[in-house]
Structure formats: C-alpha cells, structure tokens
C-alpha cells in the first residue's frame, strides 16, 4: 500500500512540477522579486552584546534555480539596532549576496526562521532504523511538517504532492495556509523555488518560543528585520539557525537609505504589521 501511494504521488508531482531548465546570462545577476533565499546563520547573535554596524553573515544552503546563486554563497548584512535589558530587541538588515566572482545587492524580508534544533531534526531521516535505508532514499520531515520521500518520491502535504526533492533541499511553489500572511507565489510565476529544510508554506518562528518577529521587513521600513523577546528573557539567535528570506522589489531596495531613519520614531510593534510583512 505504501509503495502504491508513493507511486501515485510521484506521478502527480512529475506532471505538476516538470519545468524547463533555466539559464542565466553571465551579466544578468539581479534576483527577481519574490525569490526565496534559504540560509543558515553563520554566528550567534546576542542582543546583549551586539552593536550597530556589526557584520552579520549567513550561508545559502541550496542553489537557487534560474539564478547565479549557488549553495555556499554568502549573504552579508549588519546589525542596525541592539537593545538589552528587560525588553531586548535586535534589528538586522541584509544587503549583499557574495558569489564566487561577483556580488549582488539585495534587500530581503523574513518569511520564517527555525532554531538549530529544528534544523537538526529536519536533517534526520525518520526511517533510518529500517534495514537498507540510506539518506538518499530516506523520508524526512521539513520544518513546517511536509514529508520528503527521497529516492524517487515527492514532497507531500498529507496525500497532496507539493514539490520535488532536490540536492540539499526541495523545490516547490511557495504556499500559504489559511490565516497566514506569508505570500504564495508572486504574480503568475510558476517557477519552483528552493526551500532547503523548510516546508513550502513555512511562515513565522519554529523552535524559538520566547522570541517574536516584530517586523519582517516586507512593509515599511522595508528590509529591516526586528526581533523581540518575551519580557525578562534573553534574545539570542543561534549559529546554525535556518532563515527563509524573500527578495524585495528593486524599487524598495533602491529606497533602503530612506528607510534608515531613527528607529526610535518607528511604530512597528503591532502584531498586525508582523503578520502582513512576509
């Protein structure tokens, strides 16, 4: 029965996600608005010790289809604001992708973030205890709950195929669940995107129970990602945490300097703003 189900899912997924290959002219490095960037934070950040201007770096964990961005590329940003005390706050902004031989200016918003523990669980096959199972054909569960059937199977939400396994992750169309604010695909773009260990509908925080995304950066002030912690708790972003980021339109990127006004004057504490900002 399991084999029959997997074969049925595979047939449906192949029909839905068969895509022509994409090639990028060498000089065309700009990333389309809405492009998903799955990254891993390279170092731990503490609101107690961080300072404005401090460099922040993350590593791209899955090559981005249809672009020049490969696995291992570096996303560079900085700390914009850091506040300790009983109500800690940490504000980040990412501004540049460093490739092998070039750089791409970017501005991104935050769609989802997962703790190191969540990342490690998503990397661990569910059936490795089964005799003859190897990582190449194991089943894993993405951050957010979707199942990945490697070795010829699909990525599925229950019985519904939603994507395909790929090297170092999955390829799928961005989805959203009822009640979520994270966007699905932009306009009519049907190009599957790289989600690494995240489900294609992953939205918000996973494994960070004492943290909150106060502002995800999609709405003004665009590109600013603001974290706060529950009163009385430390605000720490662990090295190895996964982040699912999304590229903002060029018009917003070019206006980033105008957004760097005094953070003290910003009114970005409403939960509704957080909900609508991914």
TAFEN-V378985 format. One record per residue. N is the residue number from 1. RES is the residue in one letter. OMEGA is omega in radians with two decimals (999 if undefined). BURIAL is 1 if it has 9 or more other C-alpha atoms within 8 Angstrom, else 0. Layout:
N&RES&OMEGA&BURIAL  N&RES&OMEGA&BURIAL
This chain:
1&X&3.13&0  2&X&3.14&0  3&X&3.13&0  4&X&-3.14&0  5&X&-3.12&0  6&X&3.11&1  7&X&3.11&1  8&X&3.11&0  9&X&-3.13&1  10&X&-3.13&1  11&X&-3.13&0  12&X&-3.12&1  13&X&-3.14&1  14&X&3.13&0  15&X&-3.07&0  16&X&-2.94&0  17&X&3.03&1  18&X&-3.07&0  19&X&3.03&0  20&X&3.11&0  21&X&-3.11&0  22&X&3.04&0  23&X&-3.09&0  24&X&3.05&1  25&X&-3.07&0  26&X&-3.08&0  27&X&-3.07&0  28&X&-3.06&0  29&X&-3.09&1  30&X&3.13&0  31&X&3.12&0  32&X&3.05&0  33&X&-3.13&1  34&X&3.12&1  35&X&3.10&1  36&X&3.07&1  37&X&3.08&1  38&X&-3.06&1  39&X&3.06&1  40&X&-3.11&1  41&X&-3.02&1  42&X&-3.12&1  43&X&-3.13&1  44&X&3.12&1  45&X&3.09&1  46&X&3.08&1  47&X&-3.13&1  48&X&-3.02&1  49&X&-3.12&0  50&X&3.13&1  51&X&3.13&1  52&X&-3.12&1  53&X&3.12&0  54&X&-3.13&1  55&X&3.05&0  56&X&-3.10&1  57&X&3.08&1  58&X&-3.10&1  59&X&3.07&1  60&X&-2.98&1  61&X&3.09&1  62&X&3.13&1  63&X&-3.06&1  64&X&-3.06&1  65&X&3.09&0  66&X&-3.13&0  67&X&3.09&1  68&X&-3.07&0  69&X&-3.09&0  70&X&3.02&1  71&X&-3.12&1  72&X&3.06&0  73&X&-3.09&1  74&X&3.03&1  75&X&-3.03&1  76&X&3.08&1  77&X&-3.13&1  78&X&2.99&1  79&X&3.10&1  80&X&-3.13&1  81&X&3.07&1  82&X&3.12&1  83&X&3.08&1  84&X&3.13&1  85&X&-3.07&0  86&X&3.12&0  87&X&-3.05&1  88&X&-3.13&1  89&X&3.11&1  90&X&-3.12&1  91&X&-3.12&1  92&X&2.97&1  93&X&3.06&1  94&X&-2.99&1  95&X&-3.03&1  96&X&2.99&1  97&X&3.12&1  98&X&3.12&1  99&X&-3.11&1  100&X&-3.03&0  101&X&-3.09&0  102&X&3.06&0  103&X&3.12&0  104&X&3.03&1  105&X&-3.13&0  106&X&2.91&1  107&X&-2.99&1  108&X&2.96&1  109&X&-3.12&1  110&X&3.09&1  111&X&-3.12&1  112&X&3.07&1  113&X&-3.10&1  114&X&3.12&1  115&X&3.10&1  116&X&3.13&1  117&X&3.11&0  118&X&3.11&1  119&X&-3.12&1  120&X&3.12&0  121&X&3.13&0  122&X&3.12&1  123&X&-3.04&0  124&X&3.11&0  125&X&-3.12&1  126&X&-3.01&0  127&X&-3.13&0  128&X&3.12&1  129&X&-3.14&0  130&X&-3.08&0  131&X&3.10&0  132&X&-3.14&0  133&X&3.09&1  134&X&-3.10&0  135&X&-3.08&0  136&X&3.12&0  137&X&-3.11&1  138&X&3.05&1  139&X&3.10&1  140&X&3.11&1  141&X&-3.12&1  142&X&3.01&1  143&X&-3.01&1  144&X&2.95&1  145&X&-3.13&0  146&X&-3.12&1  147&X&3.07&1  148&X&3.13&1  149&X&-3.12&1  150&X&-3.10&1  151&X&3.07&0  152&X&-3.14&0  153&X&-3.12&1  154&X&2.83&1  155&X&-3.00&1  156&X&2.98&1  157&X&-3.00&1  158&X&3.11&0  159&X&-3.07&0  160&X&3.07&0  161&X&3.14&1  162&X&-3.11&1  163&X&-3.12&1  164&X&3.04&1  165&X&3.11&1  166&X&3.10&0  167&X&3.09&0  168&X&3.11&0  169&X&3.11&1  170&X&3.00&1  171&X&-3.09&1  172&X&3.00&1  173&X&3.07&1  174&X&3.13&1  175&X&3.05&1  176&X&3.13&1  177&X&3.07&0  178&X&-3.13&0  179&X&3.08&0  180&X&3.08&0  181&X&3.14&1  182&X&-3.09&1  183&X&2.96&1  184&X&-3.14&1  185&X&-3.14&1  186&X&-3.14&0  187&X&-3.10&0  188&X&3.14&0  189&X&-3.11&0  190&X&3.10&0  191&X&3.10&0  192&X&-3.09&1  193&X&-3.09&1  194&X&-3.14&1  195&X&3.13&1  196&X&-3.09&1  197&X&-3.11&1  198&X&2.95&1  199&X&-3.10&1  200&X&3.07&1  201&X&-3.14&1  202&X&-3.05&1  203&X&3.10&1  204&X&-3.06&0  205&X&3.10&1  206&X&3.10&1  207&X&3.09&0  208&X&-3.00&0  209&X&-3.10&0  210&X&-3.13&0  211&X&3.09&1  212&X&3.00&1  213&X&-3.11&1  214&X&3.10&1  215&X&-3.06&1  216&X&3.00&1  217&X&-3.12&1  218&X&3.09&1  219&X&-3.11&1  220&X&-0.02&0  221&X&-3.01&1  222&X&3.09&1  223&X&3.10&1  224&X&-3.14&1  225&X&-3.01&1  226&X&3.06&1  227&X&2.97&1  228&X&3.12&1  229&X&3.05&1  230&X&-3.07&1  231&X&3.11&0  232&X&-3.14&0  233&X&3.09&1  234&X&3.07&1  235&X&-3.12&1  236&X&3.02&0  237&X&-3.02&1  238&X&2.93&1  239&X&-3.11&1  240&X&3.06&1  241&X&3.11&1  242&X&3.09&1  243&X&3.07&1  244&X&-3.05&1  245&X&-3.13&1  246&X&-3.08&1  247&X&3.11&1  248&X&3.12&1  249&X&-3.12&1  250&X&-3.12&0  251&X&3.12&0  252&X&3.12&1  253&X&-3.11&1  254&X&-3.10&0  255&X&-3.03&0  256&X&-3.13&1  257&X&3.13&0  258&X&-3.14&0  259&X&-3.06&1  260&X&3.07&0  261&X&-3.09&0  262&X&-3.14&0  263&X&-3.14&0  264&X&-3.11&0  265&X&-3.07&0  266&X&3.05&0  267&X&-3.04&0  268&X&-3.07&0  269&X&-3.09&0  270&X&3.07&0  271&X&-3.13&0  272&X&3.12&0  273&X&3.10&1  274&X&-3.10&1  275&X&-3.03&1  276&X&-2.93&1  277&X&-3.09&1  278&X&999&1
